[in-house]
Amino acid sequence: MEYKFTADNFDKEVLQASGPVLVDFYADWCNPCRMMGPVVAKMAEAYEGRLKVGKCNIDENMQLAQTYRISSIPAFVIFKGGRPVANYVGAMSAAEFKEKIEQVLG
């Protein structure tokens, strides 16, 4: 399941989550973001129960984007224990994306 993260639920859903969380910072107008959409959805399904996966629209949540210094999108940040532990920017293949997630999850 893919979550939608906003300024209203970010603390509860991401920072206070019991397990790791992948946040896809994106914008609707961003072509690479749209390309990564199906890949992110696939990872949400593949890692169900091990990794919470969701999207955060930077146009609707500018403060969150600024807080986590998102300057290029798509940007993927993995949080563990309420802190960012990994950060990836740009479109990539599903295999490469999965490899990066596996490195963090162990």
ZAVEXVEX-569520 format. One record per residue: residue number from 1; residue in three letters; y, z, x of N, C-alpha, C in turn. Coordinates in nm, 3 decimals. Layout:
<recs>
+-----+-----+---------+---------+---------+----------+---------+---------+---------+---------+---------+
!   n ! res ! n_north !    n_up !  n_east ! ca_north !   ca_up ! ca_east ! c_north !    c_up !  c_east !
+-----+-----+---------+---------+---------+----------+---------+---------+---------+---------+---------+
! NUM ! ALA !       Y !       Z !       X !        Y !       Z !       X !       Y !       Z !       X !
...
+-----+-----+---------+---------+---------+----------+---------+---------+---------+---------+---------+
</recs>
This chain:
<recs>
+-----+-----+---------+---------+---------+----------+---------+---------+---------+---------+---------+
!   n ! res ! n_north !    n_up !  n_east ! ca_north !   ca_up ! ca_east ! c_north !    c_up !  c_east !
+-----+-----+---------+---------+---------+----------+---------+---------+---------+---------+---------+
!   1 ! MET !  -0.119 !   0.000 !   0.083 !    0.000 !   0.000 !   0.000 !   0.125 !   0.000 !   0.087 !
!   2 ! GLU !   0.218 !  -0.083 !   0.050 !    0.344 !  -0.093 !   0.123 !   0.450 !  -0.011 !   0.050 !
!   3 ! TYR !   0.517 !   0.075 !   0.124 !    0.621 !   0.161 !   0.066 !   0.757 !   0.095 !   0.081 !
!   4 ! LYS !   0.853 !   0.143 !   0.002 !    0.992 !   0.102 !   0.018 !   1.070 !   0.226 !   0.059 !
!   5 ! PHE !   1.124 !   0.222 !   0.180 !    1.199 !   0.336 !   0.232 !   1.348 !   0.314 !   0.211 !
!   6 ! THR !   1.415 !   0.418 !   0.164 !    1.560 !   0.413 !   0.140 !   1.623 !   0.539 !   0.197 !
!   7 ! ALA !   1.754 !   0.543 !   0.197 !    1.824 !   0.663 !   0.243 !   1.781 !   0.784 !   0.160 !
!   8 ! ASP !   1.750 !   0.763 !   0.033 !    1.713 !   0.873 !  -0.056 !   1.576 !   0.932 !  -0.027 !
!   9 ! ASN !   1.481 !   0.850 !   0.018 !    1.346 !   0.902 !   0.038 !   1.299 !   0.904 !   0.184 !
!  10 ! PHE !   1.384 !   0.862 !   0.277 !    1.345 !   0.849 !   0.418 !   1.298 !   0.981 !   0.477 !
!  11 ! ASP !   1.373 !   1.088 !   0.454 !    1.334 !   1.219 !   0.508 !   1.194 !   1.259 !   0.462 !
!  12 ! LYS !   1.172 !   1.250 !   0.333 !    1.045 !   1.293 !   0.275 !   0.929 !   1.200 !   0.314 !
!  13 ! GLU !   0.949 !   1.070 !   0.298 !    0.841 !   0.973 !   0.317 !   0.812 !   0.940 !   0.463 !
!  14 ! VAL !   0.913 !   0.949 !   0.549 !    0.895 !   0.910 !   0.690 !   0.899 !   1.033 !   0.782 !
!  15 ! LEU !   1.009 !   1.103 !   0.782 !    1.029 !   1.212 !   0.878 !   0.938 !   1.332 !   0.851 !
!  16 ! GLN !   0.903 !   1.357 !   0.724 !    0.818 !   1.471 !   0.692 !   0.673 !   1.429 !   0.662 !
!  17 ! ALA !   0.640 !   1.305 !   0.689 !    0.504 !   1.255 !   0.662 !   0.403 !   1.328 !   0.751 !
!  18 ! SER !   0.285 !   1.350 !   0.697 !    0.182 !   1.422 !   0.773 !   0.120 !   1.334 !   0.881 !
!  19 ! GLY !   0.124 !   1.203 !   0.863 !    0.066 !   1.111 !   0.961 !   0.170 !   1.013 !   1.012 !
!  20 ! PRO !   0.126 !   0.917 !   1.095 !    0.219 !   0.818 !   1.148 !   0.270 !   0.723 !   1.040 !
!  21 ! VAL !   0.393 !   0.674 !   1.061 !    0.458 !   0.585 !   0.965 !   0.518 !   0.466 !   1.039 !
!  22 ! LEU !   0.491 !   0.346 !   0.989 !    0.552 !   0.224 !   1.043 !   0.663 !   0.181 !   0.948 !
!  23 ! VAL !   0.785 !   0.170 !   1.001 !    0.898 !   0.125 !   0.920 !   0.939 !  -0.014 !   0.967 !
!  24 ! ASP !   0.941 !  -0.108 !   0.874 !    0.986 !  -0.245 !   0.900 !   1.131 !  -0.253 !   0.854 !
!  25 ! PHE !   1.224 !  -0.254 !   0.950 !    1.365 !  -0.271 !   0.918 !   1.391 !  -0.421 !   0.906 !
!  26 ! TYR !   1.437 !  -0.465 !   0.789 !    1.450 !  -0.608 !   0.762 !   1.573 !  -0.635 !   0.676 !
!  27 ! ALA !   1.598 !  -0.765 !   0.653 !    1.700 !  -0.809 !   0.556 !   1.645 !  -0.931 !   0.484 !
!  28 ! ASP !   1.685 !  -0.948 !   0.361 !    1.636 !  -1.060 !   0.280 !   1.677 !  -1.196 !   0.337 !
!  29 ! TRP !   1.791 !  -1.205 !   0.404 !    1.842 !  -1.331 !   0.458 !   1.780 !  -1.369 !   0.593 !
!  30 ! CYS !   1.699 !  -1.282 !   0.649 !    1.644 !  -1.300 !   0.785 !   1.512 !  -1.378 !   0.779 !
!  31 ! ASN !   1.512 !  -1.499 !   0.834 !    1.391 !  -1.582 !   0.832 !   1.273 !  -1.520 !   0.906 !
!  32 ! PRO !   1.291 !  -1.468 !   1.029 !    1.177 !  -1.403 !   1.096 !   1.124 !  -1.283 !   1.017 !
!  33 ! CYS !   1.214 !  -1.214 !   0.946 !    1.172 !  -1.101 !   0.862 !   1.080 !  -1.150 !   0.751 !
!  34 ! ARG !   1.119 !  -1.262 !   0.690 !    1.037 !  -1.320 !   0.583 !   0.903 !  -1.367 !   0.637 !
!  35 ! MET !   0.903 !  -1.421 !   0.758 !    0.777 !  -1.464 !   0.821 !   0.683 !  -1.345 !   0.843 !
!  36 ! MET !   0.741 !  -1.232 !   0.878 !    0.660 !  -1.113 !   0.907 !   0.614 !  -1.040 !   0.781 !
!  37 ! GLY !   0.674 !  -1.069 !   0.667 !    0.641 !  -1.001 !   0.543 !   0.491 !  -0.996 !   0.513 !
!  38 ! PRO !   0.422 !  -1.112 !   0.514 !    0.277 !  -1.110 !   0.487 !   0.197 !  -1.035 !   0.594 !
!  39 ! VAL !   0.244 !  -1.040 !   0.718 !    0.176 !  -0.969 !   0.828 !   0.187 !  -0.819 !   0.807 !
!  40 ! VAL !   0.307 !  -0.773 !   0.771 !    0.329 !  -0.631 !   0.746 !   0.243 !  -0.585 !   0.627 !
!  41 ! ALA !   0.238 !  -0.666 !   0.523 !    0.157 !  -0.633 !   0.405 !   0.009 !  -0.623 !   0.442 !
!  42 ! LYS !  -0.035 !  -0.714 !   0.529 !   -0.174 !  -0.714 !   0.575 !  -0.205 !  -0.586 !   0.653 !
!  43 ! MET !  -0.111 !  -0.543 !   0.737 !   -0.131 !  -0.421 !   0.816 !  -0.132 !  -0.298 !   0.725 !
!  44 ! ALA !  -0.050 !  -0.300 !   0.621 !   -0.046 !  -0.188 !   0.526 !  -0.185 !  -0.171 !   0.463 !
!  45 ! GLU !  -0.247 !  -0.284 !   0.432 !   -0.380 !  -0.282 !   0.372 !  -0.486 !  -0.240 !   0.474 !
!  46 ! ALA !  -0.478 !  -0.297 !   0.594 !   -0.578 !  -0.272 !   0.698 !  -0.577 !  -0.127 !   0.746 !
!  47 ! TYR !  -0.459 !  -0.064 !   0.747 !   -0.447 !   0.072 !   0.801 !  -0.431 !   0.178 !   0.692 !
!  48 ! GLU !  -0.461 !   0.142 !   0.568 !   -0.453 !   0.237 !   0.456 !  -0.526 !   0.366 !   0.493 !
!  49 ! GLY !  -0.457 !   0.479 !   0.479 !   -0.518 !   0.608 !   0.511 !  -0.498 !   0.652 !   0.654 !
!  50 ! ARG !  -0.463 !   0.559 !   0.744 !   -0.439 !   0.594 !   0.884 !  -0.292 !   0.582 !   0.923 !
!  51 ! LEU !  -0.221 !   0.492 !   0.852 !   -0.082 !   0.463 !   0.886 !  -0.008 !   0.427 !   0.757 !
!  52 ! LYS !   0.100 !   0.498 !   0.730 !    0.184 !   0.464 !   0.615 !   0.275 !   0.350 !   0.660 !
!  53 ! VAL !   0.278 !   0.243 !   0.583 !    0.357 !   0.125 !   0.620 !   0.457 !   0.096 !   0.510 !
!  54 ! GLY !   0.582 !   0.074 !   0.550 !    0.684 !   0.043 !   0.451 !   0.801 !  -0.033 !   0.508 !
!  55 ! LYS !   0.888 !  -0.078 !   0.419 !    1.003 !  -0.160 !   0.455 !   1.132 !  -0.086 !   0.424 !
!  56 ! CYS !   1.233 !  -0.113 !   0.504 !    1.366 !  -0.056 !   0.483 !   1.468 !  -0.169 !   0.497 !
!  57 ! ASN !   1.533 !  -0.203 !   0.388 !    1.633 !  -0.309 !   0.387 !   1.761 !  -0.257 !   0.454 !
!  58 ! ILE !   1.799 !  -0.319 !   0.565 !    1.915 !  -0.268 !   0.641 !   2.047 !  -0.291 !   0.570 !
!  59 ! ASP !   2.053 !  -0.393 !   0.484 !    2.177 !  -0.417 !   0.410 !   2.201 !  -0.307 !   0.306 !
!  60 ! GLU !   2.093 !  -0.254 !   0.250 !    2.104 !  -0.149 !   0.149 !   2.106 !  -0.009 !   0.212 !
!  61 ! ASN !   2.065 !   0.001 !   0.338 !    2.054 !   0.131 !   0.406 !   2.114 !   0.123 !   0.546 !
!  62 ! MET !   2.240 !   0.083 !   0.553 !    2.307 !   0.063 !   0.682 !   2.309 !   0.189 !   0.769 !
!  63 ! GLN !   2.324 !   0.304 !   0.705 !    2.330 !   0.429 !   0.781 !   2.198 !   0.454 !   0.855 !
!  64 ! LEU !   2.086 !   0.426 !   0.791 !    1.956 !   0.442 !   0.857 !   1.944 !   0.346 !   0.975 !
!  65 ! ALA !   1.986 !   0.222 !   0.955 !    1.982 !   0.124 !   1.062 !   2.066 !   0.169 !   1.181 !
!  66 ! GLN !   2.183 !   0.226 !   1.153 !    2.269 !   0.276 !   1.260 !   2.207 !   0.397 !   1.329 !
!  67 ! THR !   2.150 !   0.487 !   1.250 !    2.089 !   0.608 !   1.307 !   1.981 !   0.572 !   1.407 !
!  68 ! TYR !   1.901 !   0.472 !   1.377 !    1.790 !   0.434 !   1.465 !   1.823 !   0.315 !   1.554 !
!  69 ! ARG !   1.953 !   0.286 !   1.565 !    2.006 !   0.183 !   1.656 !   1.937 !   0.048 !   1.638 !
!  70 ! ILE !   1.924 !   0.005 !   1.514 !    1.865 !  -0.124 !   1.486 !   1.974 !  -0.230 !   1.503 !
!  71 ! SER !   1.960 !  -0.313 !   1.606 !    2.062 !  -0.415 !   1.632 !   2.007 !  -0.555 !   1.613 !
!  72 ! SER !   1.875 !  -0.571 !   1.613 !    1.809 !  -0.700 !   1.588 !   1.697 !  -0.677 !   1.490 !
!  73 ! ILE !   1.675 !  -0.775 !   1.404 !    1.567 !  -0.763 !   1.307 !   1.480 !  -0.889 !   1.310 !
!  74 ! PRO !   1.356 !  -0.880 !   1.270 !    1.291 !  -0.759 !   1.221 !   1.269 !  -0.659 !   1.334 !
!  75 ! ALA !   1.283 !  -0.532 !   1.299 !    1.257 !  -0.424 !   1.394 !   1.152 !  -0.333 !   1.331 !
!  76 ! PHE !   1.053 !  -0.298 !   1.411 !    0.944 !  -0.214 !   1.364 !   0.944 !  -0.085 !   1.445 !
!  77 ! VAL !   0.954 !   0.027 !   1.375 !    0.957 !   0.156 !   1.442 !   0.842 !   0.240 !   1.387 !
!  78 ! ILE !   0.762 !   0.294 !   1.478 !    0.653 !   0.384 !   1.437 !   0.698 !   0.527 !   1.463 !
!  79 ! PHE !   0.690 !   0.608 !   1.359 !    0.727 !   0.749 !   1.364 !   0.601 !   0.834 !   1.363 !
!  80 ! LYS !   0.603 !   0.939 !   1.445 !    0.497 !   1.041 !   1.444 !   0.567 !   1.175 !   1.449 !
!  81 ! GLY !   0.531 !   1.265 !   1.361 !    0.593 !   1.397 !   1.361 !   0.743 !   1.392 !   1.340 !
!  82 ! GLY !   0.790 !   1.292 !   1.266 !    0.932 !   1.281 !   1.238 !   1.017 !   1.219 !   1.347 !
!  83 ! ARG !   0.951 !   1.170 !   1.452 !    1.025 !   1.110 !   1.563 !   0.975 !   0.970 !   1.593 !
!  84 ! PRO !   1.066 !   0.879 !   1.630 !    1.022 !   0.744 !   1.667 !   0.944 !   0.748 !   1.798 !
!  85 ! VAL !   0.826 !   0.688 !   1.800 !    0.744 !   0.688 !   1.921 !   0.719 !   0.547 !   1.974 !
!  86 ! ALA !   0.748 !   0.446 !   1.894 !    0.731 !   0.307 !   1.939 !   0.831 !   0.220 !   1.863 !
!  87 ! ASN !   0.875 !   0.114 !   1.930 !    0.979 !   0.029 !   1.875 !   0.951 !  -0.115 !   1.918 !
!  88 ! TYR !   0.940 !  -0.207 !   1.821 !    0.916 !  -0.348 !   1.851 !   1.017 !  -0.432 !   1.775 !
!  89 ! VAL !   1.063 !  -0.539 !   1.837 !    1.163 !  -0.625 !   1.773 !   1.114 !  -0.769 !   1.774 !
!  90 ! GLY !   1.135 !  -0.837 !   1.662 !    1.106 !  -0.980 !   1.654 !   0.974 !  -1.012 !   1.587 !
!  91 ! ALA !   0.961 !  -1.139 !   1.550 !    0.839 !  -1.187 !   1.487 !   0.728 !  -1.196 !   1.592 !
!  92 ! MET !   0.605 !  -1.172 !   1.547 !    0.489 !  -1.181 !   1.635 !   0.367 !  -1.216 !   1.552 !
!  93 ! SER !   0.261 !  -1.252 !   1.620 !    0.138 !  -1.286 !   1.549 !   0.076 !  -1.158 !   1.491 !
!  94 ! ALA !  -0.011 !  -1.176 !   1.394 !   -0.080 !  -1.062 !   1.334 !  -0.164 !  -0.990 !   1.440 !
!  95 ! ALA !  -0.227 !  -1.066 !   1.528 !   -0.310 !  -1.006 !   1.634 !  -0.226 !  -0.922 !   1.729 !
!  96 ! GLU !  -0.111 !  -0.973 !   1.767 !   -0.021 !  -0.900 !   1.858 !   0.032 !  -0.774 !   1.790 !
!  97 ! PHE !   0.067 !  -0.786 !   1.662 !    0.118 !  -0.673 !   1.585 !   0.011 !  -0.564 !   1.575 !
!  98 ! LYS !  -0.111 !  -0.604 !   1.545 !   -0.222 !  -0.510 !   1.533 !  -0.247 !  -0.439 !   1.667 !
!  99 ! GLU !  -0.239 !  -0.514 !   1.776 !   -0.260 !  -0.457 !   1.909 !  -0.155 !  -0.349 !   1.939 !
! 100 ! LYS !  -0.031 !  -0.374 !   1.903 !    0.077 !  -0.277 !   1.926 !   0.054 !  -0.151 !   1.843 !
! 101 ! ILE !   0.009 !  -0.168 !   1.718 !   -0.019 !  -0.054 !   1.633 !  -0.135 !   0.028 !   1.689 !
! 102 ! GLU !  -0.238 !  -0.041 !   1.733 !   -0.357 !   0.027 !   1.790 !  -0.320 !   0.110 !   1.913 !
! 103 ! GLN !  -0.227 !   0.060 !   1.995 !   -0.184 !   0.134 !   2.114 !  -0.125 !   0.269 !   2.075 !
! 104 ! VAL !  -0.053 !   0.273 !   1.963 !    0.011 !   0.397 !   1.920 !  -0.090 !   0.489 !   1.849 !
! 105 ! LEU !  -0.174 !   0.430 !   1.765 !   -0.270 !   0.510 !   1.690 !  -0.384 !   0.562 !   1.775 !
! 106 ! GLY !  -0.415 !   0.486 !   1.881 !   -0.523 !   0.527 !   1.971 !  -0.654 !   0.499 !   1.914 !
+-----+-----+---------+---------+---------+----------+---------+---------+---------+---------+---------+
</recs>
